[in-house]
Amino acid sequence: MSASLSVRAVVQRDDFELAVTMAVAVGEVVAVIGPNGAGKSTLLRAVSGLLPLTQGRIEIGGRVVDDPEFGVLVPPEERRVGVVFQDYLLFPHLTVLENVAFGPRATGAGRKQARTTAGRWIDTLGLTSLASRRPDQLSGGQSQRVALARALAGDPDVLLLDEPMAALDAGTRIDVRAELRDHLRDVDTPTLLITHDPLDALMLADRILVLEEGRVTQQGVAVEVARRPSSTYVAKLLGLNLLRGTAHDGTITLEGGGLLSATDRDAAGPVLVALRPDAVSLHATEPHGSARNVWQGRVDGVEPIGDRVRVSTVGPPAVMADVTAAAVSELGLVPGTPVWLSTKATELEVYPAGATPAH
């Protein structure tokens, strides 16, 4: 059974510094998300051995592979790390069987043993009928499974997935994501998933770690991070409104102006308020109903999102609302249109503001 991954890393590159402390348990999938330039690729390169630490320590499978203080730096080929790259990097001249067998061959297995191991993983990942094909005869989803089989066939102590869905079209991505989730649940290998896609993180990972400007700004169980984002970046990535304010006796005074009523009267002091766009209603005139939060605003932008339309508004507070195309037409929603907005107090997710700033 594979051991865990432990990282306490500082990597200095020109004027950028990555400083991360994290661990991945046996059988656990941890997704690392963050904007471009946040340090995701730097972290992956450090774990795989392509980039040495400036300070800190990395342990893989209970073995120290990088510790500059003690002069330890195990080269990439001697680390038991399986990597699935976003473009898969399959060898075009080799069959599926030979591609997968490369994994154990790279760790020192003989040809016969490597092919036997490859055969087991090919069967496990449902690739048996494709074993004699070459990469140019495979679909995107099939190529991804071959790349995963090759990584796992080397019996890695940690699995690194680098944007594994990036090369797939939207339709294929849905099916392959579900397949990958099932495969990851069946292996004991600790897995580090690097992704820009919030759905990848939410569907594949047990925990999410958010990197911004080389620092961890939030980490936790995937559903909790999705429900209670701590930075504007995470909220926008997940399609949520995130507001900051001060709570007292059920009333939240928002930064930038505006008041909201919440059901939680115990919340006090600095808080964050997460609000789903589909929980915000737009009206041409002041509404009189059950919603306790009503305010005036103005349409700032209108953008189709799937079968809905996302309307950004200025307030205060400034929020996004998801409405139907019929509502856009009925209300005449274009930039500059004055509107009334409402949301129920029960729709507000109110929680203490963390120490990390929004970006």
N, C-alpha and C positions, 0 to 999 in steps of 0.2 A: 504494500500500500504506500502511495506517495505521501511524503511529508509536506509540511506547509512552506509557504514563502514568507520570509520576513525581510522587510526593507526599512532601513533608516538611511536615507540618501540625501546628500547635498552634492549637486553637480553645478559647477560654475562654467558658463560658456559665454565669453565676451561680457556683455552687460546683463546677461540673463542668469538667474540662479533658481534652480529647482531645489526645494527643500520639502521632502515627503517622508512621513513615517506611516507605515501600513503593514498589514499582514493578511494573508489569505490562507484559510484553513483547508484541510483535506476535504475534497469534494465540493468546495465552495467556489462560486463564481462572483468575482468583484468587477464591476464595470467602472472604468475611469472615463469621465466625461469632462468637457471643458472647451472653451473657444479656441480658435487657432492661436498658436503661440503660447498656450497655457503650460506646456511642458509634458503633454501626454506621450509624444514620441520620444522625448528625452528619457522619460521613465522607462519605457519599453526597451530602449537601447541600453540603458544601464542594467536592467535585469538580464537581458540576453547576453551582455558582455561586450557589446559593440562600443560602449562609452564608459570609461572608468569613472568611479566616484572621485569627487574632490575630498569629501569627508563622509564618514558613516560606515555602514556595514550591510551587506546583503547575504542572506542565508537561503539556500535552495536545497530542499530535501535534507535539512539538518546539517548541511555542509556550508561553511563560509566560502563564498566565491569572490567577494570583493571587500577588502578592508584596508584602505590606504595607510592607516596608522601602523599596521603590522606587516605591510608590504605584500598583502595577499591580493592577487588578481588572476583568477582562473580564466583562460581564454574561452571564447564562445563555443568552440568545438568540443571542449571538455566539460561544459555545463550540460546537465540533463534538462534541456529546455526544448519544448516543441513549439514551433511558431507557425501560425497560419496567417499569411500576408493577405492584404486586401485584394491583390491581383493573383494570389495563389502560387505563382512562380513554379508551376509544374514543368517538368522537363519535356519539351515538345517531341523529342525523338524516342521517348520511353513509353511503354504501355502503362495502363493503370496499375497493374501488378508490379511492374518494375519501379514506378514512381513511389508506390507505398513501401516497397522493399528497401528503398533508399533510406528510409527512416532508421530501421534497425542496422542497416549496413554502416550508417554514419556513426553508430555507437559501438562498432566492432564486431557485429554478428557476421558469421559466415554466410555465403550465398544461399545455401540450402535452408539454414535456420531463418534467414531474413525473409525468404519467400514463404516459408511456413507461417511466420508471424504476420506477414502482409496478408496472406490468405484469410487468416482469422479476422483481421480488421476489415477486410473487404466484405466478408460475409456479414459482420456485425453492422456495418453501415449500409448494407443493401446494395453493394456494388458488384456482386458476383457476375452478373450478366455483362458487365462492362470491363471486366478484367483485362481483356485483350485489346481494348480500344486505346487510341492515343488522345491526348488532350484536345486536339482540334475536332474530335468527334464527340465531344461532351458538351452538355448544356452548362450554364453558369452554376446551377444548383449541384449538378453532378461533379463539376470541377471542385466546388467547395468541399464536398464530402470526401473527395480523393485527397485534397490538401489536409483535411482534418485526420483522415486515416493515416496518412504519412507521418503527421506529427505525433499521433498517439502510438503508432507502431514502434517508435523509438523508445517507448516506456519512459516518458519524461517525468521529472519531478515537479514540473510546473508547465502549464500550457498558456501561451500568449496568443491572443486573437487580436490582430491589428485590422480594425475596420472590416470585419469578415463579410459584411453585406454590401460594401461600397460598390462592388463590380456588378451587382445584380440589378435588373430592372424592378420597378415597383411591384409588379404582379408576382414575379418569381420570389422576391424578398419575403413576402408573407409566408409562403409555403416552406422556404428554406429556413427561415427563422424558427418556425415551429419544429422542424426536423432537428435543427441544431440544439434547441432547448432539450428535446428528448434525449439526444446523444450525450449532452453534458451531464444530464441527471444520472446517466448510467456509468460514469467514470469517477474514480476517486481523486483524479488529478486536480490540484488547486488551479484555478483558471483566472487569468487577468485579461479582461476584455477592454480594448481601447475602442471608443466609438464616439461619433458625433450625433448618432441617432437616439433620441430618448426612448423610442419603442424597443430598440435593441437592448438598452439598459434595463428597462422595466420588465421585459419579457424573459431575458436570459439571465439576469444577475440576481443573486441573493442580496447583495449590498451594492450601493453606489458610492463612489468617491468623486467629489467635484474638485477639479483643479482650475484655479484661476491665477494667472500671473505667477506660476511656479509654486503656489501655496494651496494647501487643502482648505477650501472654504466651507465644505460640508461633507459629511459622510454618514451613512446609516442604511437601514433596511430600505430597499427600493421603494416600497409603497409609502413609507414615512417621508422620504425625501420628496416624492411626488406630491404628497399631501401638504407638506410644510416646507417649501423651499426657503432657503435663508439668503439668497441673493437674487438680484434682478435677472442675472443671466439664466439661472436655473428656472425661474418662473417663466421667462420668455420661451425657453427651450421646451417647457412642458405646456405652453399655451395658457398660463395662468396670469391673472392680475395679482401683483404683490404691492401692498401699500404699507407704509410705516406710520406709526403714530404712538400716542400715549393713551392708555386705557384707565378709566376710573368709573366704577359703579355702572358698568355696562355701556358707557359711552366712550368712543375712541376719537380723540382729536388728532386729525391727520396732519402729517408734515405737508406743507404747501397749501393747507387750508381744507376745510370740509370736516364734517362730523359723520360718524356712523354709529348705529346702535347694534349691539351684539347681545346674544342670549347669555353669554358668560359674564356675570356680574362680579366674579371673583378676580378676573384678570386686572392687573394693576401695573402701572409703569410702562416702559417702552415695549411695544408689541409689533408683530408683523401680522398682516391680514391677507390671507390668500382667498381669492375669489374667482370662480370659474366664469369665463365669458358667457357661457350659456345660462348662467344664473342671473344675468343682468338683462332687464327688459327696457326697451326704448318706447317712448310715447310722444305724440305730437303735442299733447296738452298735459297739464299736471294730473297724475293718476290719483284716484282715491280708492284704495283697496287695502289688502292685508299687509302689504309691504311696509315695513317700518322705516326703510331708508329710501328717501326720494330727494333728488337734486336736479338742478338744471345744468346743461352742458351744451356742447356744440360738436358736430361731427368733424373729425379731423382727417379721416381716411376710410375708404371702403374697399375691401379685398375679398374675393371669393376664396373660401376654404372648403374644399370638398363640396358637399351638398348644402353648405351654409355660407353665410356672408359675414365676415368679421368687420365690425365697425369700430374704429378707434375714435375716442372722444377726448375732448379737453373739458375740465371741470371748473373748480375742484370738486371731487377727485377725478383725475383722468384715468379712464378704464377702457378696456376692450369689451365689446358685447358681440355675441354670435346670434344672428337672426336669420330668418328665411329670406329668400330672394323676393317673395311676395311682400314681406314687411318692408324691404328696401323700397320697393315700388310704391306701396301704399303710403309710406311716410315721406317719400321723396328725399331719401337720404343721399346727400352729396356733401362733399366738404363745404363746411360753413353753415349747414342746416342746424338751427337751434332744436334741441330735443330735451325731453325730461327723461331721467333714468331712474330705475328703481331696482331694489333687490331686497329679499327677505333677510331678516337678522339671522335666521337659521342657516343661511347659505355662507355666512362668514366663518372661515377657519382662522381663529385668533390664537396666537401663541407667542411666548416671550421672544423678543428680538435677541439674536445671538450677538457675540462680540465681533463677528466678522462683518466687514462693511460690504455693501452692495456694490457691484461693478456694472 
